[in-house]
Amino acid sequence: MDIDQAKKILDVSEEDDKTVIKKKFRRLMGRFHPDAIGSDRPEHIRKAQELNEAYRLLRNEDVGQIVRKKKPVWKGEYNPSVFCERNIYLYYSMETEETKGLYYRAARGKYMWDPLEEEFHLFLTSIHHVSKELLEKIEERAGVVCDEELHDLRFRIQPVLVYYLAQQFIHPVKVLRKIEVPVKKDKNTREIYLLPAFLGRKGYDPVFKALEKLKKGDCLIPRSFQKNKILIEDRAGQQLGHLSFEEDYLYFVVIPLLKRKMAQVKITVRDVKVKKNHRPYQVKVDLDFYFRLQQEAQQYQCSISNEQIETVLGEYRHMFT
């Protein structure tokens, strides 16, 4: 008999201390011991012996070893330098995304996001939850009551906090290589990926007209970064709006590497789709987004420091002083 079997026999839970374990043992012995029930049947004798052995094992073990359930261990990469722990969530169902909904906590810790093990939607859910935990701790210490005004204050801080935390838990190069396959390598063996991206617009305005005029093969240029967005323009300098990716995780992969000058892009028009059969008019421009990793990308380290996150939390604390 081992410890886990003994705990099962005596119905020991994680909340039980030695006193409770002793009470459970005596109660069970009162139900099954031959002398207590006036029986000498073999099954009652065996049961009493089993209870005695289980209690002897648990009584001689350290109480912490007895009553604590083992923490779930996640096999992903552990990063002790990130700001805080987060939950790892998994879906109960293996069906398609449309039928998924219920999920459970598989582990908790300072684990990096692994796209092969954890759905990106659930990863973001875990980041939202931990950001809420951090803000709620500040609210509790400040003794503030949750109301509409507090929600407005939290809304000003939480998006920044989520973005910073998500960046800490994602290694762009490792994630990209796990999900995507390079279409080729250049003469310097740098990997080149073709990523699904597009531009879109609703409403007939100058940007809509500029997108409508684009032709297959036209080259576009990234003009500037705005947090986790890329502003795109044509060769004439006409702004065309923010680039959109078909896969949300790419915002957290592509943009950090571009900002750190660890990647280069080439963007060309693949197709232009215009809908004018009802208002508002819509245009979608599908793009070939070629993404080349520079050699320096091998040494990528997250630029979001714990001090930056603590500064954001400090701003929130200051709101209540």
C-alpha positions in Angstrom: 0.0 0.0 0.0 1.3 3.5 -0.8 0.4 6.9 0.5 -2.1 7.7 -2.3 -3.9 4.4 -1.7 -4.0 5.1 2.0 -5.5 8.5 1.4 -8.2 7.0 -0.8 -9.1 4.2 1.8 -9.5 6.8 4.6 -11.1 9.4 2.2 -8.5 12.0 3.1 -8.9 15.4 1.4 -6.5 18.3 0.9 -8.2 20.2 3.8 -7.8 17.4 6.4 -5.2 17.7 9.2 -4.0 14.9 11.5 -6.9 15.3 13.8 -9.5 15.0 11.1 -7.6 12.0 9.6 -7.7 10.3 13.1 -11.5 10.9 13.3 -12.1 9.5 9.9 -10.1 6.4 10.8 -12.1 5.8 14.0 -15.4 6.3 12.3 -14.5 3.8 9.6 -13.2 1.3 12.2 -16.6 1.7 14.0 -18.3 0.6 10.8 -16.1 -2.3 9.8 -14.1 -3.6 12.8 -15.3 -7.2 13.7 -15.5 -6.4 17.4 -17.5 -3.3 16.8 -20.1 -4.9 14.6 -20.0 -8.4 16.2 -18.8 -10.2 13.1 -15.9 -12.5 12.3 -16.5 -12.6 8.6 -13.2 -12.6 6.5 -14.2 -9.4 4.6 -14.6 -7.4 7.8 -11.3 -8.7 9.2 -9.5 -7.8 5.9 -11.2 -4.3 5.9 -10.1 -3.6 9.5 -6.5 -4.7 8.6 -6.6 -2.4 5.6 -7.8 0.6 7.6 -5.1 0.0 10.2 -2.4 -0.2 7.6 -3.7 3.0 5.9 -3.8 4.9 9.2 -0.3 3.7 10.2 1.1 5.0 6.9 -0.6 8.4 7.1 0.1 8.8 10.8 3.9 8.3 10.3 4.1 10.7 7.3 4.6 14.5 7.5 1.2 16.2 7.7 2.0 18.4 4.7 2.8 15.4 2.6 -0.5 13.8 3.6 -3.0 16.5 3.0 -1.7 18.5 0.1 -2.5 17.4 -3.3 0.4 17.5 -5.7 0.4 20.6 -7.8 -0.3 20.0 -11.4 3.0 20.2 -13.3 2.9 21.7 -16.8 5.5 20.4 -19.2 6.0 23.7 -20.9 9.0 26.0 -20.7 9.2 27.6 -17.2 10.4 31.2 -17.1 11.2 32.4 -13.5 11.9 36.0 -14.7 8.3 36.8 -15.7 6.3 39.1 -13.4 3.8 36.6 -12.0 2.3 33.2 -12.3 -0.7 32.5 -14.6 -3.3 29.7 -15.0 -3.0 27.2 -17.8 -6.4 26.4 -19.3 -7.4 23.5 -21.5 -10.8 22.7 -23.2 -12.8 19.7 -22.0 -13.9 19.0 -25.6 -11.8 18.0 -28.5 -14.5 19.1 -31.0 -14.2 22.0 -33.4 -13.8 25.6 -32.1 -17.5 26.3 -32.5 -18.5 23.6 -30.0 -15.8 24.5 -27.4 -16.7 26.4 -24.4 -16.0 24.6 -21.1 -12.4 24.7 -20.0 -10.5 23.8 -16.8 -7.3 24.9 -15.1 -4.6 22.3 -15.9 -1.8 24.0 -14.0 -0.5 27.3 -12.7 3.0 28.8 -12.9 5.4 31.0 -14.8 5.0 29.0 -18.0 5.6 30.3 -21.5 2.8 29.9 -24.0 3.2 26.7 -26.1 1.0 26.9 -29.2 1.1 23.1 -29.6 -0.3 22.6 -26.1 -2.5 25.6 -25.3 -5.1 27.3 -27.5 -4.2 31.0 -28.0 -7.7 32.1 -27.0 -7.3 30.3 -23.6 -3.8 31.8 -23.3 -5.3 35.3 -23.6 -8.0 34.3 -21.2 -5.4 33.3 -18.6 -3.6 36.7 -19.1 -6.9 38.6 -18.7 -7.6 36.7 -15.5 -4.2 37.3 -14.0 -4.3 41.0 -14.9 -7.7 41.1 -13.1 -6.2 39.4 -10.1 -3.4 42.0 -9.9 -5.8 44.9 -10.1 -8.3 43.4 -7.6 -5.5 43.0 -5.0 -4.9 46.8 -5.3 -8.6 47.5 -5.0 -8.9 45.3 -1.9 -6.0 47.0 -0.2 -7.4 50.4 -1.0 -10.8 49.3 0.3 -12.7 50.5 -2.8 -16.1 49.2 -3.7 -16.7 47.8 -7.2 -19.0 50.2 -9.2 -19.3 51.7 -12.7 -16.6 54.3 -11.9 -14.2 51.6 -10.8 -14.8 49.6 -14.0 -13.9 52.7 -16.0 -10.7 53.2 -14.1 -9.8 49.5 -14.6 -10.5 49.7 -18.3 -7.9 52.5 -18.7 -5.2 50.3 -17.1 -6.1 46.7 -17.9 -5.4 46.7 -21.7 -1.9 47.9 -21.2 -1.3 45.4 -18.4 -2.6 42.6 -20.6 -0.4 43.6 -23.5 2.7 43.7 -21.3 2.0 40.4 -19.5 1.2 38.6 -22.8 4.5 39.8 -24.3 6.4 38.3 -21.3 4.9 34.9 -21.8 5.4 34.7 -25.6 8.8 34.0 -27.3 8.1 35.1 -30.8 10.8 33.1 -32.6 10.0 29.8 -30.8 6.2 30.2 -31.4 6.7 31.0 -35.1 8.8 28.0 -35.7 6.4 25.7 -33.9 3.3 26.8 -35.9 4.6 28.0 -39.3 6.9 26.4 -41.9 9.2 28.8 -43.8 8.5 28.9 -47.5 12.2 29.2 -48.2 15.6 30.4 -46.9 17.6 33.1 -48.6 21.3 32.8 -49.5 22.3 33.6 -46.0 20.0 30.8 -44.7 17.6 33.3 -43.1 14.1 31.8 -42.8 11.3 33.5 -44.8 7.6 32.9 -43.8 4.5 33.7 -45.7 1.8 34.8 -43.2 -1.9 35.4 -43.9 -2.7 39.1 -43.6 -5.1 41.7 -45.1 -6.3 45.3 -45.1 -10.0 46.2 -44.9 -12.3 49.2 -44.8 -16.0 49.9 -44.4 -17.5 53.2 -45.6 -16.7 55.1 -48.7 -13.8 57.4 -47.7 -10.3 58.3 -49.1 -8.8 55.1 -47.5 -11.6 53.0 -49.1 -10.9 54.6 -52.5 -7.1 54.0 -52.2 -7.6 50.3 -51.3 -10.1 49.9 -54.1 -7.5 51.1 -56.6 -4.8 48.6 -55.6 -3.8 45.9 -58.1 -2.4 42.5 -57.7 1.4 42.6 -57.2 1.4 46.2 -55.8 4.0 46.6 -53.0 3.0 48.2 -49.7 5.1 49.6 -46.9 4.9 49.4 -43.1 4.9 53.1 -42.0 4.8 53.0 -38.2 3.9 51.0 -35.2 1.0 51.9 -32.9 1.3 49.5 -29.8 0.4 46.1 -31.3 -0.7 47.5 -34.8 1.2 48.3 -38.0 0.1 51.3 -40.1 0.5 50.5 -43.8 0.9 52.9 -46.8 1.4 52.6 -50.5 4.5 53.8 -52.4 2.9 57.2 -52.9 2.6 57.7 -49.1 -1.2 57.2 -49.0 -2.2 55.7 -45.6 -4.1 52.4 -46.0 -5.0 51.6 -42.4 -3.8 49.0 -40.0 -2.6 45.6 -41.1 -4.8 42.7 -39.9 -3.6 39.1 -39.4 -5.8 36.1 -40.0 -4.3 34.6 -36.8 -4.4 36.7 -33.7 -1.2 35.2 -32.2 0.8 36.8 -35.0 0.3 40.3 -33.5 2.5 39.1 -30.6 5.0 37.5 -32.9 5.5 39.8 -35.8 5.4 43.2 -34.2 7.9 42.7 -31.3 10.5 41.3 -33.8 10.0 44.2 -36.2 10.3 46.7 -33.4 13.6 45.2 -32.3 14.8 45.1 -36.0 15.1 41.4 -35.8 12.9 40.8 -38.9 12.1 42.4 -42.3 9.0 42.2 -44.4 7.8 42.4 -47.9 4.1 43.1 -48.5 2.4 42.6 -51.9 -1.3 42.7 -52.9 -2.7 39.2 -53.7 -6.4 40.1 -54.3 -8.8 43.0 -53.9 -12.5 42.3 -53.1 -15.0 45.1 -53.2 -18.6 44.9 -52.1 -21.0 47.8 -53.1 -24.3 45.9 -53.2 -25.3 47.4 -49.8 -24.1 50.0 -47.4 -21.7 50.5 -45.9 -19.5 49.6 -48.8 -16.7 47.1 -47.9 -13.3 46.4 -49.4 -10.8 43.7 -48.4 -7.3 43.5 -49.7 -5.6 40.1 -49.2 -1.9 40.3 -48.9 1.2 38.2 -49.3 3.1 39.1 -46.1 6.6 37.8 -46.4 8.4 37.8 -43.0 12.2 37.2 -42.9 13.9 36.5 -39.6 17.3 38.1 -39.1 20.1 36.2 -37.6 19.9 38.3 -34.4 16.4 36.9 -33.8 18.0 33.8 -32.3 19.0 36.0 -29.3 15.6 37.5 -28.7 14.7 38.5 -25.2 11.5 40.2 -24.2 11.8 44.0 -23.8 8.9 44.3 -21.3 10.5 44.4 -17.9 8.9 43.7 -14.5 9.6 47.3 -13.6 7.4 48.4 -16.5 4.5 46.3 -15.2 5.1 47.5 -11.7 4.9 51.1 -13.0 1.5 50.3 -14.6 0.2 48.8 -11.3 1.7 51.8 -9.4 -0.4 54.2 -11.6 -3.5 52.2 -10.6 -2.6 52.4 -6.9 -2.1 56.1 -7.2 -5.7 56.5 -8.4 -6.9 55.6 -4.9 -4.6 57.8 -2.9 
